[in-house]
Structure formats: C-alpha cells, structure tokens
Amino acid sequence: MSIWNWIGASPEITDSIPEISESISLVRKIQNSEPTPEQRNKALKNICNLKVIFSNARLRASVISQIPKDIIDSYPSIKKAVQLHYQIGSESPSNDQLSEFASCLGANIDKQLDASNSCDLPSATDSPSYSLYEYQNVVVNKSNSLLLSGAKRFLIHMPTGTGKTRTAMALISLWLNSSKGSVVWATYSRELIDQAREEFIKCWNLTGFKKIKISYFTGEKDTINEDFDICFASLSKLGRCSRSYATEDYKAIADRISLVVIDEAHQAIAQSYGEAIDRLCRNNRKIQIVGLTATPGRTTDAENSSDTDMSRFFRQEKVQLEVKGYKSPIDYLISNGYLAEPKYIEIDLERFAEQSNAEITVQLCVDAINDGHSRIIAFSESIDQAKVATSALNALGHETYFIDGMTPMNRRNQVYNAFKSEAPKPILIVNWGVLTTGFDAPKTSAVVISRPINSLIVYSQIIGRALRGLSAGGTRSASIYNVYKKKDDSFRDLVKSFMHWNAIWRNQ
C-alpha cells in the first residue's frame, strides 16, 4: 500500500504529466537499492511536488479513485483523507488542508523532494499518533471481522497489562467512524469509567472523523442525552433502570445503541447485570455485545456452573490473543518486553511466627525496597491492618499511602499522581479492596500479597498491576511476594493462568 502506487496508477495524472510514469517506474525499481545520483535526480524530477497534484481537485480525485474500497474501510486515516477531499471540493485548498490530506495518505507534503535537495526517497511513513502494538492490531482486526459478520456476542481475552482498553477503544473508533450506530461502554466502577473515557477521548481526537456526543449514565443524577454517540454507563445503574423498560433514560439507551462493550466482562453475568444486558437486547435486536477481560471465567474451578454460564452468555465465542509461532501469547509478550518476567518470591512463614498481618506486610515491603524496587503495591488482609502497616512504613522513612473503598476520588488521584511521579525514591501504596483492577502505573515492579486469595481471577488481576514490560513503559521483571501459597500451579504460572478457562470456550 503506497501513495506512489495510487498516483502511478492514475491515468488522469499520467496523461496530464507524461513523464510521471517513467519516474514512478524508476522509483519502484530503485526503492530497495542505493540509487545513483542520475537515477535519483530523474526519479525526483516529476513526482515529488505533491502540492501540484493535491491542489488540483481532478487530479486529487483520480488518486482517490485508485485506492481499493477495502483499504479505505480498513484504515481510518485514509477514510479521513477521502472525506477531506470532498470537504475541499473544487475550492483552492489551504496549506493546512493539503498537509492534512497528504499526512492521512502517509506522505509529508512539507518535505518537498526535488533534484536540488538532499532528502531521501520515502520508504516509510511516521508512526501514527495513536498506534497499536502488532498483537493489539491482530485483536482489533479479528474482532472487527466478527462484528462485520454480524456476530451477536463474543469476548476479547487479553492478559492484564497488554492494553485491553486501548485495543477496545481502537475497535470502538472503527465502529463510530463507520457510522454503524451508538455505543455503550459498561463496567462496574466509576474509576474504570473515568479511565475508559480518558482513553477514548485520546483515541478519538487522533482517529475520529467527526465531532461526537458523549453521555454518562452512572450516578443517581445522571440523565441520558438522547442523541449521544457513546455513553459511559455503570452496570449497576443499567441494572436498576432495566427493571422498568418504561424508564425514559433506559429506553433512550436501548433504542439508540448498536454496540455494547463490557469492561471486566467476568462481572457481566452477575444476575442483575446480565439481566440488564439481556433486556437491552430483547428491546433492540440489532445490538451486538463485546466483552473484555483478562480472565474469561468467574471461579478458579473451570467446571463451575458460573464459568459455563459466562461462556454461554457470550455464545462461547472468544477472540483470544494469539501470536503465530508461539504456543502461548504469554511467551511472546514476555520475550518481546510487553510483559515483565514474573518472579514468585517464596515466603517462609516460620520467619513471621506470631507476627500480625501489618508486621508481615511491613517486612515484605522493606524486603522489596532492599531488592531494588521503587514502586510497590501491597494488598493487606483488612482495613485496620493496612492502616497500621502504612503508618509503620512512614515511620521507617518510606513514603507510603493508604487507600480503601472509602477514600475520596480527589484523594485517590493525589496518591496516584505521587505514585506515578518520576521521583527516584521508593513510593508505596498499601490498599484494601481497591487496586485489583483499574489502576495503571507501568513502573510498578513489585506487589506484596499478605491476604489470602482463593480466586485465580483476583490473583491474576493483582499481579497484573506489576506486569507492564519495558516495551510498554514498564519494567524488565516483576516480583510477587505472596504469603499464602496455593497448590494450583496456575497461581505461579502466567501461561497456565491465561489458558485456565479455555476448555469451556469454542475452538480454544
């Protein structure tokens, strides 16, 4: 796919500028070799002044006519170029419009190439401002194909720390750019909603074709804007309102949407949540549903009825992250630095005989600091023990913060900002019942788990706080200090935990 191929295939341009065919043929011939000065000058002589071509509406249209429709539909930037062409029409385009049009097609109109300058022949474009990793693009493409085929429900399964939200927002942007209808993003906590909204705005500002309207359906006072394009909703409020379809807000949502994306989808089949989604679909048959999770089950026992209920809810259809040549995508993600290499620290409980949970938490946090970690999250067994551990660590001179479910959002944000700062000193958060999901701090390199955990789902989410790899802005390795050992190997093996529920999904 190349702008020069489209220009060279345009009879309007080759007829208007007879020399251009020869020049483009020469570019194709020499693009993988070192051109001689004569070849270079001849190649650059006629084709490189894009302003001349793109300023002419007829020539601009002839370039667009050479772009295959599937390419236009698949690449938002190219579709944006087409829309911009129609906006400009027969008017004389401004320099900004020309630059934007060329940029959308992968060219830089401001870097004029001619025989007198020293620029190299273009061999690649710059990276897009909102770029995805290759494995994320694979998931987006698979998911988009399922949506286009009419699949009513399916689940996207990606490990914690691999950018599930970013991937989902790219998929949603494709949907909205294609004018297929409004979208609801549903999840169970306000923090997750706020983070999703920020990620969507970042994505849309760089990939969207038009202004869209955002609505919220979370708190008691929220009411829906009937002409919204995307609505960020809490599953709990959807559940409350769904009990009466006559509720105007709920009816406005059900009538308008075509796509529901459920974050942390293992929560979706809780009775009230699942019923809310099912009611939406009964009242609007065109709705398609996409789930998003790192743990496609609800219990550690893959034969549990809750797990099979979840697979049935999503029609046993799962888009799982896969990488060609690797038995497990986890191996690929770690070897390429997208995930940190986990190191499970075995704790000798005899060392902590008769010590309180707070004392154990403090000692393991100090161990993590002595092991060279500077961003540490501890999960205590109770609010009181977490508060005591926080006070003790501060008394020892370590900057430590406490968070629980009652901590106000403005205070949480202050703590998060301090934790994510570039300060070289160790900073710790001791929490209870909060940071298992929805907290993204890539430099976290250690988690201290001093509470018993029987759920592989919760355990996977907790260790995921520290699993961002170097290629994703994180760390090379992550240390897991776990007081309570489990016999199940899935608790000490990322590959096994990722594949744990595959048996209950189709074709897995």
C-alpha positions in Angstrom: 0.0 0.0 0.0 1.7 3.2 -1.2 0.7 6.7 -2.3 3.1 6.4 -5.2 1.3 3.3 -6.4 -2.0 5.1 -6.5 -0.5 8.1 -8.2 1.2 6.0 -10.8 -2.0 4.0 -11.5 -4.0 7.2 -12.1 -4.5 7.8 -15.9 -5.5 11.4 -15.2 -2.1 12.1 -13.7 0.0 10.1 -16.1 -1.9 11.7 -19.0 -1.5 15.2 -17.6 2.1 14.7 -16.7 3.5 12.2 -19.2 6.9 12.0 -17.6 5.4 10.8 -14.3 5.0 7.1 -15.4 8.7 6.9 -16.2 9.6 8.5 -12.9 7.4 6.2 -10.8 8.6 3.1 -12.6 12.1 4.2 -11.8 11.2 4.8 -8.1 9.8 1.3 -7.9 12.9 -0.1 -9.5 15.4 1.6 -7.2 13.4 1.8 -3.9 15.2 -1.3 -2.4 18.7 -0.3 -3.6 21.0 2.6 -3.4 20.2 4.9 -6.4 22.8 6.6 -8.4 22.7 10.4 -8.5 21.4 10.3 -12.1 18.6 7.9 -11.1 17.8 9.9 -8.1 17.5 13.2 -10.0 15.4 11.6 -12.8 13.1 9.9 -10.3 12.6 13.0 -8.2 12.2 15.4 -11.1 8.5 15.0 -11.7 6.7 13.1 -8.9 7.6 14.7 -5.7 5.8 18.0 -5.8 2.6 16.7 -4.2 1.2 20.2 -3.8 0.8 20.4 -7.5 -1.2 17.1 -7.6 -3.2 17.6 -4.5 -4.1 21.2 -5.2 -6.0 20.1 -8.3 -9.4 18.7 -7.5 -9.5 16.5 -10.6 -6.0 15.0 -10.0 -6.7 14.6 -6.3 -9.9 12.7 -7.1 -8.1 10.5 -9.6 -5.7 9.4 -6.8 -8.5 8.5 -4.5 -10.3 6.5 -7.3 -7.2 4.2 -7.3 -7.5 3.3 -3.6 -9.3 0.0 -3.1 -12.6 0.3 -1.1 -11.5 -2.3 1.4 -8.3 -0.2 2.1 -10.5 2.9 2.7 -12.8 1.0 5.0 -9.9 -0.6 7.0 -7.7 2.4 7.5 -9.3 5.4 9.4 -6.7 7.8 8.2 -7.3 7.0 4.5 -11.0 7.3 5.0 -10.4 10.7 6.6 -8.4 11.8 3.5 -11.4 10.8 1.3 -13.7 12.9 3.5 -11.4 15.8 3.5 -11.2 15.7 -0.3 -15.0 16.1 -0.5 -14.9 18.9 2.0 -12.3 20.8 -0.1 -14.3 20.2 -3.3 -13.3 22.4 -6.2 -12.1 25.2 -3.9 -8.4 26.1 -3.6 -7.2 24.1 -0.6 -5.2 25.9 2.2 -1.7 24.7 3.1 -3.1 23.1 6.3 -5.7 21.2 4.3 -3.0 20.0 1.8 -0.7 18.9 4.7 -3.5 17.1 6.5 -4.7 15.3 3.3 -1.1 14.2 2.4 -0.5 13.1 6.0 -3.6 10.9 6.0 -2.2 9.1 2.9 1.1 8.6 4.6 3.1 11.4 2.9 4.7 14.6 4.1 3.8 17.5 1.8 6.1 19.9 3.6 9.2 17.8 2.8 9.4 18.7 -0.9 11.7 16.4 -2.9 13.4 17.7 -6.0 16.7 17.3 -7.7 18.3 20.1 -5.7 17.7 18.9 -2.2 19.2 16.2 -0.1 16.1 14.3 1.1 16.0 10.6 0.8 13.3 8.8 -1.2 10.4 8.0 1.1 10.4 4.4 2.2 8.1 4.6 5.2 5.7 6.9 7.0 6.0 8.2 10.5 4.3 6.1 13.3 0.6 7.2 13.8 0.0 9.3 16.9 -2.4 6.6 18.3 -0.6 3.5 17.3 -1.2 -0.1 18.5 1.2 -2.9 19.0 1.1 -5.5 16.4 -0.6 -8.0 18.7 -3.3 -5.4 19.5 -3.9 -4.8 15.8 -4.5 -8.5 15.4 -7.1 -8.5 18.1 -8.8 -5.4 16.6 -8.9 -6.9 13.1 -10.3 -10.3 14.3 -12.9 -8.5 16.5 -13.9 -6.1 13.7 -14.4 -9.0 11.3 -16.7 -10.7 13.8 -18.7 -7.6 14.2 -19.0 -7.1 10.5 -20.1 -10.7 10.1 -23.0 -10.0 12.4 -21.8 -11.9 15.5 -24.2 -11.0 18.3 -21.8 -11.7 21.3 -18.2 -12.5 21.8 -15.4 -12.0 24.3 -12.0 -10.4 23.9 -9.4 -12.2 26.0 -6.1 -10.4 26.6 -3.7 -10.7 29.6 -3.6 -7.9 32.2 -1.0 -5.3 31.2 -1.4 -5.7 27.4 -3.6 -2.7 26.8 -7.1 -4.1 26.7 -8.7 -0.7 27.0 -6.6 0.9 24.3 -7.3 -2.0 22.0 -11.1 -1.8 22.6 -11.1 2.0 22.0 -9.5 1.4 18.6 -12.3 -1.1 17.8 -14.9 1.4 19.0 -13.5 4.2 16.9 -13.7 1.9 13.8 -17.3 1.3 14.7 -18.2 5.0 15.1 -16.2 6.1 12.1 -18.2 3.6 10.0 -21.5 5.2 11.3 -22.9 1.9 12.5 -24.7 3.4 15.5 -24.1 4.5 19.0 -22.0 2.6 21.6 -22.4 2.0 25.3 -19.2 1.3 27.4 -20.4 -0.5 30.5 -18.4 -1.5 33.6 -18.9 -1.8 37.3 -16.9 1.1 38.9 -16.6 4.9 38.4 -12.8 4.7 38.3 -12.9 2.3 35.4 -15.4 4.5 33.6 -13.2 7.6 34.1 -10.1 5.9 32.8 -12.0 4.5 29.8 -13.4 7.9 29.0 -9.9 9.5 29.0 -8.6 6.7 26.8 -11.5 7.1 24.4 -11.0 10.8 24.1 -7.3 10.4 23.4 -8.1 7.8 20.7 -10.9 9.7 19.1 -9.1 13.0 18.9 -6.4 11.3 16.8 -8.5 8.8 14.8 -12.1 10.2 14.6 -13.7 11.7 11.5 -16.3 13.9 13.2 -17.4 15.5 16.4 -19.4 13.2 18.6 -21.5 13.5 21.7 -20.6 11.8 24.9 -23.1 10.9 27.6 -22.8 9.4 31.1 -25.2 7.0 33.0 -23.5 6.4 36.3 -24.7 8.4 39.4 -28.1 8.9 40.7 -28.4 12.3 38.9 -27.2 11.3 35.5 -29.7 11.5 32.7 -29.0 10.4 29.1 -28.7 12.7 26.1 -30.9 11.1 23.5 -28.6 11.9 20.6 -25.4 10.5 22.2 -22.8 8.7 20.1 -21.1 7.0 23.1 -22.4 6.5 26.6 -20.2 5.5 29.6 -22.5 3.6 31.9 -22.3 1.7 35.2 -23.6 -1.8 35.1 -25.3 -1.2 38.5 -27.3 1.7 37.1 -28.2 -0.2 34.0 -29.4 -3.0 36.2 -31.6 -0.7 38.4 -33.2 1.0 35.4 -33.7 -2.1 33.3 -36.3 -3.4 35.7 -38.7 -1.0 34.1 -38.3 -0.5 30.4 -40.7 2.4 30.7 -37.8 4.4 32.3 -37.1 7.1 29.8 -33.4 7.1 30.2 -33.2 3.3 29.7 -35.5 3.4 26.7 -33.3 6.2 25.2 -30.3 3.9 25.5 -32.0 0.7 24.3 -33.5 2.4 21.2 -30.3 4.2 20.1 -27.4 1.8 20.6 -26.0 -0.8 18.2 -22.9 -1.9 20.2 -22.3 -2.6 23.9 -18.7 -3.1 25.2 -18.5 -4.6 28.7 -15.2 -4.0 30.5 -14.1 -6.6 33.1 -16.7 -8.8 31.5 -16.4 -11.6 34.0 -18.6 -9.3 36.2 -21.3 -9.1 33.4 -23.2 -12.3 34.3 -23.9 -11.4 37.9 -27.6 -11.7 37.9 -28.7 -8.1 37.9 -26.0 -7.1 35.3 -26.7 -9.9 33.0 -30.4 -9.3 33.1 -29.8 -5.6 32.2 -27.8 -6.5 29.1 -30.4 -9.2 28.1 -33.2 -6.7 28.4 -31.4 -4.2 26.2 -31.0 -6.9 23.5 -34.6 -8.0 23.8 -35.8 -4.5 23.2 -33.3 -3.9 20.4 -32.5 -6.9 18.3 -29.7 -5.2 16.4 -27.4 -4.8 19.4 -24.1 -6.6 19.4 -22.1 -7.2 22.5 -18.4 -7.4 23.1 -16.9 -8.4 26.4 -13.4 -7.5 27.5 -11.4 -9.4 30.2 -8.1 -11.0 31.2 -9.9 -13.8 33.0 -12.7 -15.4 31.0 -14.3 -17.2 33.9 -15.8 -16.4 37.3 -14.2 -19.1 39.5 -11.0 -21.0 39.8 -12.9 -24.2 39.1 -13.3 -24.2 35.3 -16.1 -26.8 35.6 -18.1 -24.5 37.9 -21.5 -23.6 36.5 -20.7 -19.9 36.8 -17.9 -20.3 34.3 -20.1 -22.2 31.8 -22.8 -19.6 32.3 -20.3 -16.9 31.3 -19.2 -18.8 28.1 -22.9 -19.3 27.2 -23.6 -15.6 27.8 -21.0 -14.7 25.1 -22.1 -17.5 22.9 -18.9 -19.4 23.6 -17.2 -17.1 21.1 -13.8 -15.8 22.2 -11.2 -13.7 20.4 -8.0 -14.8 22.2 -4.7 -13.0 21.8 -2.6 -15.3 19.6 0.8 -15.0 18.1 2.0 -17.1 15.2 5.0 -19.2 16.1 4.3 -19.2 19.8 2.4 -21.9 21.7 1.2 -19.2 24.2 1.0 -15.5 23.6 2.4 -15.0 27.1 5.8 -16.3 25.9 5.8 -13.8 23.0 4.7 -10.9 25.3 7.5 -11.6 27.8 10.2 -12.3 25.2 9.4 -9.0 23.4 9.2 -7.0 26.6 5.5 -6.2 26.5 5.0 -8.1 29.8 7.5 -8.2 32.7 9.0 -11.5 33.6 7.3 -12.5 36.9 9.4 -13.7 39.8 7.4 -15.5 42.5 9.1 -15.0 45.9 8.5 -18.0 48.2 7.8 -16.8 51.8 9.0 -18.8 54.8 6.1 -18.4 57.2 8.2 -19.5 60.2 10.1 -16.3 59.8 6.8 -14.5 60.7 5.7 -16.7 63.6 3.2 -14.9 65.8 3.5 -11.6 63.9 0.4 -9.6 62.9 -0.6 -9.1 59.3 0.6 -5.5 59.4 4.0 -6.5 60.6 4.3 -9.1 57.8 3.2 -6.5 55.3 5.8 -4.0 56.5 8.6 -6.5 56.5 7.8 -7.7 52.9 7.6 -4.1 51.7 11.0 -3.5 53.2 12.3 -6.6 51.5 11.0 -5.3 48.2 12.7 -2.0 48.7 16.0 -3.8 49.6 15.6 -5.8 46.5 15.7 -2.6 44.4 12.0 -1.9 43.8 10.9 1.7 43.8 7.1 1.3 43.1 5.4 -1.2 45.3 1.7 -2.0 45.9 0.7 -4.0 49.0 -2.6 -5.9 49.4 -3.4 -6.3 53.1 -6.0 -8.6 54.7 -8.0 -5.8 56.4 -8.5 -2.1 56.5 -7.1 -1.8 60.0 -4.0 -3.9 59.2 -3.4 -1.8 56.1 -3.6 1.5 58.1 -1.2 0.1 60.7 1.3 -1.0 58.0 1.1 2.4 56.3 1.9 4.2 59.5 4.8 1.9 60.3 6.3 2.2 56.8 6.1 6.0 57.0 7.7 5.9 60.4 10.6 4.0 58.9 11.0 6.8 56.4 9.4 5.3 53.3 6.8 7.4 51.5 3.6 5.3 51.8 -0.1 5.9 51.2 -3.2 4.1 52.3 -6.3 3.6 50.1 -9.6 1.8 50.6 -13.0 1.9 49.1 -14.0 4.9 51.2 -11.0 7.1 50.1 -12.5 10.1 48.2 -11.6 10.3 44.5 -9.7 13.5 44.8 -7.5 11.9 47.5 -7.0 8.8 45.3 -5.9 10.9 42.4 -3.4 12.7 44.6 -2.0 9.4 45.7 -1.9 8.0 42.1 -0.1 11.1 40.8 2.5 10.8 43.6 3.0 7.1 42.9 3.3 7.7 39.1 5.8 10.5 39.5 9.4 10.3 38.3 10.8 10.6 41.8 13.7 8.1 42.2 12.8 7.2 45.9 10.7 4.2 46.7 6.9 5.0 47.0 4.4 2.5 48.2 0.6 2.1 48.4 -1.0 -0.2 50.9 -4.6 -0.9 50.0 -7.6 -2.9 50.8 -10.2 -3.9 48.2 -9.4 -1.2 45.6 -6.4 -1.7 43.3 -7.1 -5.1 42.0 -8.4 -3.5 38.7 -8.5 -0.2 37.0 -5.1 1.2 38.2 -2.4 1.6 35.6 1.1 2.5 36.9 3.6 0.9 34.5 6.6 1.4 36.7 5.1 -0.8 39.4 7.6 -3.6 39.7 6.5 -5.4 42.9 3.3 -6.5 44.6 3.1 -7.7 48.2 0.1 -10.0 48.8 -0.4 -10.5 52.5 -4.0 -11.5 52.3 -5.4 -15.0 51.4 -6.7 -15.2 47.8 -8.6 -18.2 46.6 -9.7 -16.7 43.3 -7.4 -17.0 40.3 -9.3 -14.1 38.8 -8.5 -11.8 41.7 -4.9 -13.1 41.9 -4.3 -12.6 38.2 -5.6 -9.0 38.4 -3.5 -8.2 41.5 -0.2 -9.4 40.0 -1.1 -7.7 36.7 -0.5 -4.4 38.5 3.2 -5.1 38.1 3.4 -6.8 34.8 4.0 -4.0 32.3 7.2 -4.8 30.4 9.9 -2.4 29.1 8.3 -2.2 25.7 5.1 -1.0 27.3 6.8 1.6 29.5 7.2 -0.7 32.5 10.0 -2.9 33.9 12.0 -5.9 32.8 10.8 -8.1 35.7 8.3 -8.1 38.5 8.4 -9.6 41.9 5.4 -11.2 43.6 5.7 -11.5 47.3 2.9 -13.9 48.3 2.4 -15.0 51.9 -0.4 -17.6 51.2 0.7 -20.4 48.9 -1.7 -22.2 46.6 -1.4 -25.8 45.4 -2.8 -24.8 42.0 0.1 -24.2 39.6 -2.0 -21.6 37.8 -1.2 -19.2 40.7 2.5 -19.4 39.8 2.5 -19.7 36.0 1.2 -16.9 33.7 0.8 -19.3 30.8 -1.4 -21.7 32.8 -3.5 -18.9 34.3 -4.1 -17.4 30.9 -5.2 -20.7 29.4 -7.1 -21.8 32.5 -10.6 -21.5 31.2 -10.1 -22.4 27.5 -11.8 -25.7 27.8 -15.2 -24.1 28.2 -14.9 -21.9 25.1 -15.4 -22.9 21.5 -12.3 -23.7 19.4 -9.9 -23.0 22.2 
